[in-house]
């Protein structure tokens, strides 16, 4: 008897214990992103954030009107400083109802440039009259 497909390998309980033992600051959020606005996700007071991972779900609530496809990104305080991709790319005219779910373990994490910076979420350009609803959790440390 032949078995087809790709074998799935689970990283195991040790990996899960290691991952979740490092989660010192989980932040749940629900937000809406419009045009070229950025949503505040994590605001450490007088400390640096270290983004170690996230789980997100997003749905288009109003069709995008962008010149080019857009990527949902995390930013370190401003659009000039992207931290990493949130793992979601949307077509320029993404219609209502398009949704994504993603998660990412960033292991050692990505630190903010300076203390007091806010972790933000937004696009790498304007989505025009588009509206995206995003919910999820980010985790990491404050140093």
Phi and psi in degrees as GROMACS dihedral restraints (atoms count N, CA, C in turn):
[ dihedral_restraints ]
;  ai    aj    ak    al  type     phi  dphi    fc
    3     4     5     6     1   -92.3    20    10
    4     5     6     7     1   143.3    20    10
    6     7     8     9     1  -116.8    20    10
    7     8     9    10     1   126.9    20    10
    9    10    11    12     1  -108.0    20    10
   10    11    12    13     1   157.2    20    10
   12    13    14    15     1   113.3    20    10
   13    14    15    16     1   179.4    20    10
   15    16    17    18     1  -100.3    20    10
   16    17    18    19     1   128.3    20    10
   18    19    20    21     1   -64.9    20    10
   19    20    21    22     1   142.2    20    10
   21    22    23    24     1  -102.8    20    10
   22    23    24    25     1   129.5    20    10
   24    25    26    27     1  -113.9    20    10
   25    26    27    28     1   120.6    20    10
   27    28    29    30     1   -86.4    20    10
   28    29    30    31     1   135.2    20    10
   30    31    32    33     1   -65.8    20    10
   31    32    33    34     1   -18.6    20    10
   33    34    35    36     1    97.2    20    10
   34    35    36    37     1   166.5    20    10
   36    37    38    39     1   -66.4    20    10
   37    38    39    40     1   -33.1    20    10
   39    40    41    42     1   -61.3    20    10
   40    41    42    43     1   -43.6    20    10
   42    43    44    45     1   -62.2    20    10
   43    44    45    46     1   -44.3    20    10
   45    46    47    48     1   -63.0    20    10
   46    47    48    49     1   -42.1    20    10
   48    49    50    51     1   -61.9    20    10
   49    50    51    52     1   -43.8    20    10
   51    52    53    54     1   -63.0    20    10
   52    53    54    55     1   -45.0    20    10
   54    55    56    57     1   -60.2    20    10
   55    56    57    58     1   -52.7    20    10
   57    58    59    60     1   -77.4    20    10
   58    59    60    61     1   -19.1    20    10
   60    61    62    63     1   -70.5    20    10
   61    62    63    64     1   -22.4    20    10
   63    64    65    66     1   -87.9    20    10
   64    65    66    67     1    -5.4    20    10
   66    67    68    69     1   -82.9    20    10
   67    68    69    70     1   102.3    20    10
   69    70    71    72     1  -104.4    20    10
   70    71    72    73     1   -22.7    20    10
   72    73    74    75     1  -135.7    20    10
   73    74    75    76     1    86.4    20    10
   75    76    77    78     1   -88.1    20    10
   76    77    78    79     1   134.7    20    10
   78    79    80    81     1  -124.7    20    10
   79    80    81    82     1   116.5    20    10
   81    82    83    84     1   -88.7    20    10
   82    83    84    85     1   147.1    20    10
   84    85    86    87     1  -153.5    20    10
   85    86    87    88     1   156.5    20    10
   87    88    89    90     1  -137.3    20    10
   88    89    90    91     1   128.1    20    10
   90    91    92    93     1  -150.0    20    10
   91    92    93    94     1   169.1    20    10
   93    94    95    96     1  -124.8    20    10
   94    95    96    97     1   136.7    20    10
   96    97    98    99     1  -116.7    20    10
   97    98    99   100     1   130.7    20    10
   99   100   101   102     1  -130.3    20    10
  100   101   102   103     1   154.4    20    10
  102   103   104   105     1    45.3    20    10
  103   104   105   106     1  -118.6    20    10
  105   106   107   108     1  -114.0    20    10
  106   107   108   109     1    18.2    20    10
  108   109   110   111     1   -71.7    20    10
  109   110   111   112     1   151.2    20    10
  111   112   113   114     1  -111.3    20    10
  112   113   114   115     1   141.1    20    10
  114   115   116   117     1   -98.2    20    10
  115   116   117   118     1   133.3    20    10
  117   118   119   120     1   -73.0    20    10
  118   119   120   121     1   128.9    20    10
  120   121   122   123     1  -111.9    20    10
  121   122   123   124     1   -42.9    20    10
  123   124   125   126     1  -142.7    20    10
  124   125   126   127     1   122.6    20    10
  126   127   128   129     1  -121.3    20    10
  127   128   129   130     1    82.3    20    10
  129   130   131   132     1   -72.9    20    10
  130   131   132   133     1   133.8    20    10
  132   133   134   135     1   -87.6    20    10
  133   134   135   136     1   118.4    20    10
  135   136   137   138     1    58.5    20    10
  136   137   138   139     1    22.5    20    10
  138   139   140   141     1  -133.8    20    10
  139   140   141   142     1   163.9    20    10
  141   142   143   144     1   -87.6    20    10
  142   143   144   145     1   143.0    20    10
  144   145   146   147     1   -91.6    20    10
  145   146   147   148     1   151.4    20    10
  147   148   149   150     1  -125.8    20    10
  148   149   150   151     1   105.1    20    10
  150   151   152   153     1   -75.8    20    10
  151   152   153   154     1   117.5    20    10
  153   154   155   156     1  -109.2    20    10
  154   155   156   157     1   -10.8    20    10
  156   157   158   159     1   170.4    20    10
  157   158   159   160     1   172.5    20    10
  159   160   161   162     1  -162.0    20    10
  160   161   162   163     1   158.1    20    10
  162   163   164   165     1  -133.7    20    10
  163   164   165   166     1   125.3    20    10
  165   166   167   168     1  -132.6    20    10
  166   167   168   169     1   149.4    20    10
  168   169   170   171     1  -131.5    20    10
  169   170   171   172     1   134.5    20    10
  171   172   173   174     1  -137.1    20    10
  172   173   174   175     1   145.6    20    10
  174   175   176   177     1  -139.8    20    10
  175   176   177   178     1   138.2    20    10
  177   178   179   180     1   -76.7    20    10
  178   179   180   181     1   122.5    20    10
  180   181   182   183     1  -100.5    20    10
  181   182   183   184     1   -25.4    20    10
  183   184   185   186     1  -141.6    20    10
  184   185   186   187     1   134.5    20    10
  186   187   188   189     1   -54.0    20    10
  187   188   189   190     1   139.6    20    10
  189   190   191   192     1   -74.2    20    10
  190   191   192   193     1   148.0    20    10
  192   193   194   195     1  -131.7    20    10
  193   194   195   196     1    76.3    20    10
  195   196   197   198     1  -115.4    20    10
  196   197   198   199     1   155.9    20    10
  198   199   200   201     1   -74.3    20    10
  199   200   201   202     1   -29.8    20    10
  201   202   203   204     1  -140.5    20    10
  202   203   204   205     1   163.4    20    10
  204   205   206   207     1   -56.5    20    10
  205   206   207   208     1   150.8    20    10
  207   208   209   210     1  -122.5    20    10
  208   209   210   211     1   147.5    20    10
  210   211   212   213     1  -115.0    20    10
  211   212   213   214     1   130.4    20    10
  213   214   215   216     1   -75.9    20    10
  214   215   216   217     1   128.1    20    10
  216   217   218   219     1  -131.7    20    10
  217   218   219   220     1   154.2    20    10
  219   220   221   222     1   -93.0    20    10
  220   221   222   223     1   141.9    20    10
  222   223   224   225     1  -126.2    20    10
  223   224   225   226     1   148.9    20    10
  225   226   227   228     1   -95.0    20    10
  226   227   228   229     1    84.7    20    10
  228   229   230   231     1    79.3    20    10
  229   230   231   232     1   -25.5    20    10
  231   232   233   234     1  -157.4    20    10
  232   233   234   235     1   166.2    20    10
  234   235   236   237     1   -66.7    20    10
  235   236   237   238     1   -15.1    20    10
  237   238   239   240     1   -76.5    20    10
  238   239   240   241     1   -14.6    20    10
  240   241   242   243     1  -127.3    20    10
  241   242   243   244     1    80.1    20    10
  243   244   245   246     1   -68.8    20    10
  244   245   246   247     1   139.0    20    10
  246   247   248   249     1   -91.7    20    10
  247   248   249   250     1   -53.1    20    10
  249   250   251   252     1  -167.6    20    10
  250   251   252   253     1   163.6    20    10
  252   253   254   255     1   -72.8    20    10
  253   254   255   256     1   143.9    20    10
  255   256   257   258     1   -84.9    20    10
  256   257   258   259     1     3.2    20    10
  258   259   260   261     1    80.5    20    10
  259   260   261   262     1    22.2    20    10
  261   262   263   264     1  -131.3    20    10
  262   263   264   265     1   123.7    20    10
  264   265   266   267     1  -118.0    20    10
  265   266   267   268     1   132.2    20    10
  267   268   269   270     1  -117.2    20    10
  268   269   270   271     1   140.8    20    10
  270   271   272   273     1   -67.2    20    10
  271   272   273   274     1   159.4    20    10
  273   274   275   276     1   -56.5    20    10
  274   275   276   277     1   -37.4    20    10
  276   277   278   279     1  -113.2    20    10
  277   278   279   280     1    48.2    20    10
  279   280   281   282     1   -55.1    20    10
  280   281   282   283     1   124.3    20    10
  282   283   284   285     1   -82.2    20    10
  283   284   285   286     1   163.8    20    10
  285   286   287   288     1   -55.9    20    10
  286   287   288   289     1   138.5    20    10
  288   289   290   291     1    97.2    20    10
  289   290   291   292     1   -14.6    20    10
  291   292   293   294     1   -66.0    20    10
  292   293   294   295     1   132.0    20    10
  294   295   296   297     1  -138.2    20    10
  295   296   297   298     1   157.4    20    10
  297   298   299   300     1  -139.6    20    10
  298   299   300   301     1   153.0    20    10
  300   301   302   303     1  -135.4    20    10
  301   302   303   304     1   136.1    20    10
  303   304   305   306     1  -151.0    20    10
  304   305   306   307     1   157.5    20    10
  306   307   308   309     1  -145.9    20    10
  307   308   309   310     1   156.5    20    10
  309   310   311   312     1  -154.3    20    10
  310   311   312   313     1   133.4    20    10
  312   313   314   315     1  -100.7    20    10
  313   314   315   316     1   116.6    20    10
  315   316   317   318     1   -96.3    20    10
  316   317   318   319     1    14.6    20    10
  318   319   320   321     1    50.5    20    10
  319   320   321   322     1  -103.9    20    10
  321   322   323   324     1   -71.8    20    10
  322   323   324   325     1   -19.5    20    10
  324   325   326   327     1    94.4    20    10
  325   326   327   328     1   170.1    20    10
  327   328   329   330     1  -122.7    20    10
  328   329   330   331     1   115.1    20    10
  330   331   332   333     1   -83.1    20    10
  331   332   333   334     1   154.3    20    10
  333   334   335   336     1   -71.9    20    10
  334   335   336   337     1   159.1    20    10
  336   337   338   339     1   -67.8    20    10
  337   338   339   340     1   -40.5    20    10
  339   340   341   342     1  -141.8    20    10
  340   341   342   343     1   160.7    20    10
  342   343   344   345     1   -62.7    20    10
  343   344   345   346     1   143.1    20    10
  345   346   347   348     1    87.5    20    10
  346   347   348   349     1    -8.7    20    10
  348   349   350   351     1   -66.6    20    10
  349   350   351   352     1   149.7    20    10
  351   352   353   354     1  -103.6    20    10
  352   353   354   355     1   133.9    20    10
  354   355   356   357     1   -78.5    20    10
  355   356   357   358     1   125.2    20    10
  357   358   359   360     1  -122.7    20    10
  358   359   360   361     1   161.9    20    10
  360   361   362   363     1  -129.6    20    10
  361   362   363   364     1   133.8    20    10
  363   364   365   366     1  -175.8    20    10
  364   365   366   367     1  -170.0    20    10
  366   367   368   369     1  -101.7    20    10
  367   368   369   370     1   162.8    20    10
  369   370   371   372     1   -81.8    20    10
  370   371   372   373     1    26.7    20    10
  372   373   374   375     1   161.9    20    10
  373   374   375   376     1   174.1    20    10
  375   376   377   378     1   -72.0    20    10
  376   377   378   379     1   145.6    20    10
  378   379   380   381     1  -107.9    20    10
  379   380   381   382     1    18.3    20    10
  381   382   383   384     1    60.8    20    10
  382   383   384   385     1  -127.1    20    10
  384   385   386   387     1   -83.2    20    10
  385   386   387   388     1     5.0    20    10
  387   388   389   390     1   -66.5    20    10
  388   389   390   391     1   154.3    20    10
  390   391   392   393     1  -135.1    20    10
  391   392   393   394     1   130.5    20    10
  393   394   395   396     1  -122.6    20    10
  394   395   396   397     1   126.6    20    10
  396   397   398   399     1   -96.6    20    10
  397   398   399   400     1   130.9    20    10
  399   400   401   402     1  -131.5    20    10
  400   401   402   403     1   135.9    20    10
  402   403   404   405     1  -137.2    20    10
  403   404   405   406     1   156.5    20    10
  405   406   407   408     1   161.5    20    10
  406   407   408   409     1  -155.7    20    10
  408   409   410   411     1  -143.2    20    10
  409   410   411   412     1   141.2    20    10
  411   412   413   414     1  -119.2    20    10
  412   413   414   415     1   154.3    20    10
  414   415   416   417     1  -144.1    20    10
  415   416   417   418     1   161.1    20    10
  417   418   419   420     1   166.3    20    10
  418   419   420   421     1  -146.1    20    10
  420   421   422   423     1  -134.1    20    10
  421   422   423   424     1   160.1    20    10
  423   424   425   426     1  -116.1    20    10
  424   425   426   427     1   126.4    20    10
